[in-house]
Amino acid sequence: MFKPAFAAVLVASCCSVAADDSVEHISIYANRTATPQQEVLASVTVLERDDIVARQASDLPALLAQLPGISLARSGGRGQLSSVFVRGGETDHTLVLIDGVRSGSATAGARSLATLPLELIERIEVIRGPRAAWYGSDALAGVIAITTRRSNGVEATVNAGSYGQFGTDVSIVHQAEKLTFRATAGASAADGFNVQPELDQDRDGYDQRFVKVAADYQTDWGVWSAQADVVSGSYQYDTSYGDQDQADTLNRTYLLGWHHQLGQWQHQVQVNRQLDSDAVFGPTSRSPFVTERDEFNYQTSTVLSDNLNILGGINWYQESVDKSATVYERLSRNNRAVFTGVNYQLAKLKLEAAARRDDATEYGSNNTWQLAAGYQLNEQWSLRASRGSAFKAPTFNDLYFPGSNNPELLPEHAVSDEIAVDFAAENVQLSLAWFDRDVTNLIQWAVTRPENVAKAEIEGLEFTADYQWQQWSQTFAYTWLDARDTDSGSRLLLRPENSINWRGSYTADVWSAFVTADYQSRTRQPSDWYTSLAFPDGPSHTLWGVGVSYDLSTELTLRAKVDNLFDKDYYTNYGFATAGTNFGISLSYSPR
């Protein structure tokens, strides 16, 4: 049950502090152009590398679960599958971009964020709300845009923790006149804990390796870039068949880019090739699912006047599963799109509009749009409102999987609204947002194959507060969510009605410390596959954490943290265990 007293204490503690200065973050992906976060007419959270390191999260899903409007349902520990819900949307209703590249499996329909190492991430931008008018399919509930490491010097980290956790990584940079070369590499592994105690009495761990190499070359005709990322590894899981269950994962991305300012016009071109592989092993079988995606992006933008900007571009990508062991009825499909947007400023009024048309094989054309308006009431207070449409394309499994496919499926569609009031000053930032999303043509399993049979309505409130006072800082986020199946009236699975995230920290000359509290109310769980009886609700719970960091020298920093401080016994996905009290420690080298 939600505890108002808990929220009241945290809000009161937040309101007791103020700040001397604030750091301005830049949104790059909300409207496909660099914009100060406070000027974006959408709910956006930006974490830079320093923010990511300071939070000392165990993995990417755990980090995202600390942010407003995001909830998490885990199927085990680090490296195991995790479902990330942005504003109550399905996991595959959030588009994941990595360095601007559409990422994820075309068979499953989503990217596994548990297999993306935090050590490879430079920056995270979370946009809550639809962005299909800019990015097409999958951006129905939001966008998680990740930028990989771009270190400015030699950096290295070694870490260890509970459940046999150990990892290390190193980043380097070399500059020679117009050429800049960067590289990051690392590895990590853990013995883990027993993910499903009722099925198999063993530990379920993971191992992972990653490498990135990138180069930028400055010329009179723009900046040319190239990069390659490879993340590979495996994770173990439990089934009733025994203790040999394992999945091998591999993600590879190759990217070529060009950026040039020609007069008043900016031009950007990006070509990439991506592979997403997940090979599932059992005692007697191996089931690989492989997606290969080739993509081309071009966009151009210009400032027509002091108060009018325009942007437009084209996007093409082809997805194929021709290396998969599963014999799909079709092995590839492609999508062509054109998009445009305009930004108009008139005194205190700001208007934005965007539109996109996607033309895909099999499921036809989709037109999406986005409208937004903002008004600056005074130097500190502002109002904004937006409405947008979005869609989610059926997956390869939905359309082509032999024996259970439905080639007549339509994309899932949604129309979303948001109204927000924001306050920004030197000492505090506040935001209160109401959002509503109606989703139609939801794809669900219907006896022998998937059908467009469901509808959902998702409504919610988000309140966020960021405060600083001298060395003290606090962040607070509260989300109320009402996510329901329109036909049955029942709550959608695994989504909490109330969630709270609080983080208080203190920074001194050579050390800092933080305390976190993350609350989640009860969640409706799925039904048993064999008996159709509903599993018990996931319990409400509050997880506390503490962490410290200490500068041993100007280059060396020692960090330590404890998660689930009071050893809370809980689950977010019935049948799957979660970590008890656990610790982590790391030593980082970073010249300043």
C-alpha positions in Angstrom: 0.0 0.0 0.0 1.2 3.5 -0.8 2.4 5.3 2.3 1.7 9.1 2.1 3.8 9.7 5.2 6.8 8.4 3.4 6.3 10.8 0.5 5.6 13.7 2.9 8.9 13.2 4.7 10.9 13.2 1.5 9.1 16.2 0.0 9.6 18.1 3.2 13.3 17.3 3.2 13.6 18.4 -0.4 11.9 21.6 0.3 14.2 22.5 3.1 17.2 23.1 0.7 18.0 25.4 -2.1 20.9 25.8 -4.6 23.6 28.2 -5.5 23.9 27.1 -9.1 22.6 24.5 -11.5 24.1 22.6 -14.4 22.4 23.1 -17.8 21.8 19.9 -19.7 21.3 19.7 -23.4 18.7 17.6 -25.1 19.9 16.2 -28.5 17.1 13.7 -29.4 13.8 15.3 -28.3 13.5 17.2 -31.5 16.7 16.0 -33.3 18.6 19.1 -32.6 20.7 20.4 -29.6 18.4 22.3 -27.3 18.7 23.4 -23.7 16.7 20.9 -21.6 14.6 23.6 -20.0 13.5 24.8 -23.5 12.3 21.4 -24.7 8.5 21.1 -24.9 8.6 17.5 -23.5 9.5 15.7 -20.3 13.2 14.9 -20.6 15.9 13.6 -18.2 19.6 13.8 -19.2 22.4 11.9 -17.4 26.0 12.8 -18.3 28.9 10.5 -17.6 29.6 12.1 -14.2 25.9 11.6 -13.2 26.1 7.9 -14.2 29.3 7.2 -12.3 28.1 9.1 -9.2 24.9 7.0 -8.9 26.9 3.7 -8.7 24.0 1.7 -10.2 24.6 -2.0 -10.7 23.4 -2.1 -14.3 21.5 0.0 -16.8 18.0 -1.2 -15.8 18.7 -0.4 -12.2 19.9 3.1 -13.2 16.8 3.8 -15.4 14.5 2.7 -12.5 15.8 5.6 -10.5 14.4 8.1 -13.1 10.9 9.7 -13.2 8.1 7.8 -15.0 10.1 4.5 -15.3 9.4 1.2 -13.5 11.2 -2.1 -13.6 10.2 -5.7 -13.5 13.3 -8.0 -13.1 13.6 -11.7 -14.0 16.6 -12.2 -11.9 19.8 -10.2 -11.2 22.5 -8.4 -13.2 22.7 -9.7 -16.7 19.2 -11.3 -16.6 16.2 -10.1 -18.6 14.5 -7.0 -17.3 11.3 -5.2 -18.4 11.5 -1.4 -18.4 8.2 0.4 -18.5 8.2 4.1 -19.5 5.0 5.8 -18.4 3.3 2.4 -18.3 4.1 1.5 -21.9 5.1 -2.0 -22.9 8.9 -2.6 -23.0 8.7 -2.7 -26.8 6.8 0.6 -26.8 10.1 2.5 -26.0 12.6 3.1 -28.8 16.2 2.5 -27.9 18.7 4.6 -29.8 22.5 4.0 -29.4 24.6 6.8 -31.0 21.5 7.6 -33.0 21.1 4.0 -34.3 17.8 2.2 -33.9 18.7 -0.8 -31.7 16.9 -4.0 -30.8 15.6 -7.4 -32.0 13.2 -7.5 -35.0 12.0 -10.9 -33.7 11.3 -10.0 -30.1 10.6 -6.3 -30.8 12.8 -4.7 -28.2 16.4 -4.2 -27.1 17.6 -6.1 -24.0 18.9 -3.2 -21.8 20.4 -5.7 -19.3 23.1 -6.7 -21.8 24.3 -3.1 -22.4 27.1 -2.3 -20.0 27.1 1.0 -18.1 30.9 1.1 -18.6 30.3 1.7 -22.3 27.9 4.6 -21.8 28.8 8.3 -21.9 25.3 9.8 -21.8 21.7 8.9 -21.4 18.7 10.9 -22.5 15.2 9.7 -21.7 12.3 11.3 -23.4 8.9 10.5 -21.9 6.1 10.6 -24.3 5.7 9.7 -28.0 8.4 10.6 -30.5 7.2 8.7 -33.6 6.9 11.9 -35.6 10.7 12.1 -35.4 11.7 8.4 -35.2 8.9 6.2 -36.5 7.9 2.8 -35.1 8.5 1.9 -31.4 8.7 5.5 -30.0 5.1 5.1 -28.6 5.8 5.5 -24.9 9.2 7.3 -25.2 12.8 7.2 -26.3 15.9 6.0 -24.5 18.8 7.6 -26.3 22.3 6.4 -25.3 25.6 7.8 -26.3 28.6 5.5 -26.0 31.9 6.5 -24.3 33.8 9.6 -25.6 36.6 9.9 -23.0 39.0 12.9 -23.1 41.9 11.0 -21.7 43.1 7.7 -20.4 40.6 6.3 -17.9 40.4 2.9 -16.2 38.2 1.2 -13.6 38.3 -2.1 -11.7 35.3 -3.1 -9.6 34.1 -6.0 -7.5 31.0 -6.9 -5.5 28.6 -9.4 -4.1 27.6 -12.6 -5.9 31.1 -13.0 -7.3 30.9 -9.7 -9.3 34.2 -8.6 -10.9 34.8 -6.2 -13.8 37.3 -3.9 -15.4 37.4 -1.4 -18.3 39.7 1.1 -19.9 39.2 4.1 -22.3 41.9 5.9 -24.3 42.0 8.9 -26.6 44.6 10.0 -29.1 44.6 13.2 -31.1 46.8 14.0 -34.0 46.0 17.4 -35.6 42.6 16.8 -37.4 42.2 13.2 -36.4 40.8 12.0 -33.0 40.9 8.4 -32.1 39.0 6.8 -29.2 38.7 3.3 -27.8 37.0 1.6 -24.9 37.2 -2.0 -23.8 36.2 -4.0 -20.8 34.8 -7.2 -19.3 32.7 -8.2 -16.3 31.3 -11.4 -14.8 29.4 -12.7 -11.8 28.4 -16.0 -10.3 25.0 -14.5 -9.6 22.3 -16.0 -7.4 19.5 -18.5 -7.9 17.0 -16.8 -10.2 14.1 -19.3 -9.8 14.5 -21.2 -6.6 11.4 -23.4 -7.2 12.8 -24.7 -10.5 16.5 -25.2 -10.2 18.9 -25.1 -7.3 21.9 -23.4 -8.8 23.5 -20.0 -9.3 22.7 -18.0 -12.4 25.5 -15.7 -13.4 26.6 -13.9 -16.5 29.8 -12.8 -18.3 30.3 -10.0 -20.7 33.0 -8.4 -23.0 32.8 -5.2 -24.9 34.9 -3.0 -27.1 34.4 0.3 -29.0 36.8 2.0 -31.5 35.9 5.3 -33.1 37.6 8.1 -35.1 36.7 11.6 -36.1 38.4 13.5 -38.9 38.0 17.2 -39.4 38.1 18.6 -42.9 37.0 21.8 -44.7 34.0 19.8 -45.8 32.8 18.7 -42.4 33.6 16.1 -39.8 33.8 12.5 -40.9 33.4 9.8 -38.3 33.6 6.0 -38.1 33.0 3.6 -35.2 32.5 0.0 -34.4 31.0 -1.4 -31.2 30.9 -5.1 -30.1 29.2 -6.4 -27.0 29.2 -10.1 -26.4 28.5 -12.4 -23.5 26.1 -14.9 -21.9 23.7 -15.3 -19.0 22.2 -18.3 -17.3 18.6 -18.8 -16.3 16.4 -21.5 -14.9 13.7 -23.7 -16.4 12.1 -27.0 -15.3 14.4 -28.9 -17.7 17.6 -28.6 -15.6 20.7 -26.6 -15.0 22.1 -26.2 -18.5 20.0 -23.3 -19.6 22.0 -20.4 -21.0 21.7 -17.6 -23.6 24.6 -16.3 -25.6 24.3 -12.7 -26.8 26.1 -10.6 -29.4 25.5 -7.0 -30.5 27.6 -5.4 -33.2 27.2 -2.0 -34.7 29.3 -0.3 -37.5 28.7 3.3 -38.2 29.8 6.0 -40.7 28.8 9.6 -40.3 29.3 13.1 -41.8 28.4 16.4 -40.4 28.8 19.8 -42.1 27.7 23.4 -41.7 27.2 25.0 -45.2 26.1 28.6 -44.8 22.9 28.6 -42.8 22.3 24.9 -43.4 23.5 22.0 -41.3 23.7 18.6 -42.9 24.1 15.2 -41.3 24.4 11.8 -42.8 24.7 8.5 -41.0 25.0 5.0 -42.4 25.1 2.0 -40.1 24.9 -1.8 -40.0 23.8 -3.7 -36.8 23.6 -7.3 -35.7 21.5 -8.4 -32.7 21.9 -12.1 -31.8 20.4 -14.0 -28.9 21.1 -17.8 -29.0 19.2 -19.7 -26.3 20.6 -23.0 -25.1 18.8 -25.9 -23.4 19.8 -29.4 -22.4 19.2 -30.7 -25.9 18.5 -27.7 -28.1 19.9 -24.4 -29.4 17.5 -21.6 -30.6 19.2 -18.6 -32.2 17.3 -15.4 -33.0 19.3 -13.0 -35.2 18.5 -9.6 -36.5 20.6 -7.7 -39.1 19.6 -4.1 -39.7 21.0 -1.7 -42.3 20.0 1.9 -41.9 20.5 5.3 -43.7 19.7 8.7 -42.2 19.9 12.1 -43.6 18.7 15.4 -42.1 19.2 19.0 -42.7 18.2 22.1 -40.7 18.4 25.8 -40.9 17.5 29.1 -39.1 15.2 31.0 -41.5 14.9 34.0 -39.1 15.5 34.9 -35.5 12.4 33.0 -34.4 11.8 30.3 -37.1 13.8 27.0 -37.4 13.0 24.1 -39.8 14.4 20.6 -40.0 13.7 17.7 -42.4 15.2 14.4 -43.5 14.8 10.9 -44.8 15.2 7.5 -43.1 15.5 4.0 -44.6 16.2 0.8 -42.9 16.0 -2.9 -43.8 15.7 -5.7 -41.2 16.5 -9.3 -42.0 16.6 -12.6 -40.1 18.1 -14.7 -42.8 20.8 -16.2 -40.4 18.2 -17.4 -37.9 17.6 -21.1 -37.5 13.9 -20.4 -37.5 12.4 -20.7 -41.0 10.3 -17.5 -41.2 7.8 -17.1 -44.0 9.6 -13.9 -44.9 13.3 -13.2 -44.2 13.4 -9.4 -44.6 11.4 -6.2 -44.7 12.2 -2.5 -45.2 10.9 0.8 -44.1 11.2 4.2 -45.9 10.3 7.5 -44.2 10.4 11.2 -44.6 10.1 13.6 -41.7 10.0 17.4 -41.1 9.6 19.7 -38.2 9.3 23.4 -37.5 10.0 25.5 -34.4 8.6 29.0 -34.0 9.2 31.5 -31.2 7.1 34.6 -30.8 7.9 36.6 -27.6 6.9 34.3 -24.7 5.1 31.8 -26.9 6.9 28.8 -28.5 5.3 26.5 -31.0 6.6 23.2 -32.4 5.3 20.8 -35.0 6.6 17.6 -36.6 5.3 15.0 -39.0 6.5 11.8 -40.5 5.4 9.2 -43.0 6.6 5.7 -42.8 6.1 3.2 -45.7 6.9 -0.4 -44.8 6.6 -3.7 -46.5 3.7 -6.0 -45.2 2.0 -3.5 -42.9 1.7 -0.5 -45.1 2.0 3.2 -44.5 1.7 5.1 -41.2 1.5 8.9 -40.7 2.5 10.3 -37.3 2.5 13.9 -36.0 3.4 15.9 -33.0 2.2 19.4 -31.8 3.5 21.3 -28.8 3.1 24.8 -27.4 4.9 26.5 -24.5 4.4 29.8 -22.8 6.8 31.6 -20.5 4.7 33.1 -17.7 7.7 34.9 -16.1 11.4 34.3 -15.6 10.7 31.2 -13.6 7.4 29.7 -14.4 6.3 28.2 -17.8 3.5 26.1 -19.2 3.6 23.5 -21.9 1.2 21.2 -23.7 1.6 18.6 -26.4 -0.3 16.0 -28.4 1.1 13.4 -30.6 0.4 10.1 -32.4 2.6 7.0 -32.5 2.7 3.4 -33.7 4.5 0.1 -33.0 5.1 -2.2 -36.0 4.3 -5.9 -35.6 7.5 -8.0 -35.0 8.8 -10.7 -37.2 7.5 -13.3 -34.7 4.0 -11.7 -35.0 4.0 -11.6 -38.8 6.1 -14.5 -40.0 6.8 -17.1 -37.3 5.9 -20.5 -38.8 2.7 -22.0 -37.5 1.5 -19.1 -35.4 1.9 -16.0 -37.6 -0.7 -13.4 -38.6 0.3 -11.5 -41.8 -2.9 -9.4 -41.4 -1.8 -7.7 -38.3 -2.0 -3.9 -38.1 0.5 -1.7 -36.2 -0.4 -0.8 -32.6 -1.5 2.9 -32.5 -1.6 5.6 -29.8 -2.6 9.2 -29.3 -1.0 10.9 -26.3 -1.5 14.2 -24.5 0.6 16.0 -21.9 0.1 19.2 -19.9 2.9 20.4 -17.6 4.0 23.4 -15.5 7.7 23.9 -14.9 9.6 26.1 -12.5 13.3 26.9 -12.9 15.6 29.1 -10.9 19.1 29.1 -9.7 18.3 27.1 -6.6 15.5 24.7 -7.7 13.8 23.0 -10.6 10.3 21.7 -10.3 8.0 20.0 -12.8 4.4 18.7 -12.6 3.1 16.9 -15.7 -0.2 15.1 -16.5 -0.2 12.6 -19.3 -2.8 10.5 -21.0 -2.3 7.8 -23.7 -5.0 5.8 -25.6 -3.6 2.7 -27.3 -5.5 0.7 -29.9 -4.9 -2.4 -31.9 -2.7 -3.8 -29.1 -1.3 -7.1 -30.2 -2.0 -10.1 -27.9 -2.0 -13.8 -28.2 -5.5 -15.1 -29.2 -5.7 -18.9 -28.9 -3.4 -19.9 -31.8 -1.9 -16.7 -33.1 -1.5 -12.9 -32.3 -4.4 -10.6 -33.0 -5.2 -6.9 -32.8 -7.7 -7.5 -29.9 -6.8 -5.2 -27.0 -7.1 -1.5 -26.1 -5.5 0.3 -23.2 -5.7 3.7 -21.5 -2.8 5.0 -19.5 -3.1 8.1 -17.4 -0.7 9.5 -14.9 1.0 12.4 -13.0 4.7 13.0 -12.6 6.2 15.4 -10.1 10.0 16.0 -10.0 12.1 18.3 -7.8 15.8 19.0 -7.9 17.4 21.1 -5.2 20.9 22.1 -4.1 22.3 24.0 -1.2 26.0 24.5 -0.9 27.4 20.9 -0.7 23.9 19.3 -0.3 21.8 18.2 -3.2 18.5 16.2 -3.5 16.4 14.8 -6.2 12.8 13.6 -5.8 10.4 12.1 -8.3 6.8 10.8 -7.7 4.8 9.0 -10.3 1.1 8.1 -10.1 0.0 5.7 -12.9 -3.4 4.3 -13.9 -2.7 1.8 -16.7 -5.7 -0.3 -17.6 -7.1 -2.7 -20.2 -10.0 -0.7 -21.7 -12.2 -3.7 -22.2 -11.8 -5.5 -18.9 -11.0 -2.5 -16.7 -8.2 -4.4 -15.0 -4.8 -2.9 -14.4 -2.0 -3.7 -16.8 0.5 -6.3 -15.6 3.7 -5.4 -13.6 3.0 -1.6 -13.5 2.9 0.0 -10.0 0.3 2.7 -9.3 2.6 4.7 -7.2 6.4 5.0 -7.3 8.9 7.3 -5.6 12.6 7.9 -6.2 14.6 10.0 -3.8 18.4 10.7 -3.7 20.2 12.9 -1.2 23.9 13.6 -1.4 26.7 15.6 0.2 29.9 16.6 -1.5 33.0 17.8 0.3 36.5 18.5 -0.9 37.8 15.0 -1.5 34.8 12.8 -0.6 31.0 12.5 -1.1 28.2 10.4 0.1 24.6 9.6 -0.9 21.4 7.9 0.4 18.7 6.6 -1.9 15.1 5.4 -1.3 13.1 3.8 -4.1 9.4 2.9 -3.4 7.1 0.9 -5.6 3.5 0.0 -4.8 1.8 -3.4 -5.5 1.8 -4.7 -9.0 -0.6 -7.0 -10.8 1.1 -10.3 -11.8 0.4 -12.6 -14.8 -1.6 -15.8 -14.5 -0.2 -19.3 -14.4 0.3 -20.7 -17.9 -1.2 -24.1 -17.0 -4.0 -23.3 -14.5 -4.9 -19.8 -15.6 -5.0 -18.8 -12.0 -3.6 -15.3 -11.2 -0.3 -15.2 -9.3 -0.3 -13.1 -6.1 0.3 -9.4 -6.5 3.9 -8.2 -6.4 4.4 -6.7 -2.9 4.9 -3.0 -2.3 8.4 -2.3 -1.2 11.0 0.4 -0.4 14.7 -0.2 -1.2 17.3 1.9 0.6 20.9 2.3 -0.6 24.0 4.2 0.5 27.2 5.0 -1.2 30.5 6.9 -0.7 33.4 8.1 -2.9 36.8 9.2 -1.8 39.6 10.9 -3.9 42.8 9.1 -3.0 44.6 11.5 -5.3 43.8 13.9 -8.2 43.7 10.8 -10.5 42.4 7.9 -8.2 38.9 7.7 -6.8 37.6 4.9 -4.5 33.8 4.3 -4.5 31.7 1.9 -2.5 27.9 1.3 -2.2 25.4 -1.0 -0.6 22.0 -1.7 -2.3 18.9 -3.1 -0.6 20.4 -1.9 2.7 17.8 -3.5 4.9 17.7 -6.8 3.0 14.1 -6.4 1.8 12.5 -9.6 0.6 10.4 -8.8 -2.5 9.8 -9.6 -6.2 8.7 -7.6 -9.2 8.1 -10.6 -11.4 6.5 -13.6 -9.7 8.7 -16.6 -9.3 11.9 -14.7 -9.9 14.2 -13.9 -7.0 15.7 -10.5 -6.5 19.0 -9.5 -4.8 19.2 -9.2 -1.1 21.7 -6.8 0.6 24.6 -6.5 -1.7 27.7 -4.3 -2.0 30.0 -3.0 -4.7 33.4 -1.3 -4.7 35.4 0.3 -7.4 38.7 2.0 -8.0 38.9 4.5 -10.9 41.8 6.3 -12.6 40.8 9.5 -14.4 43.2 12.4 -15.0 41.6 15.8 -14.2 
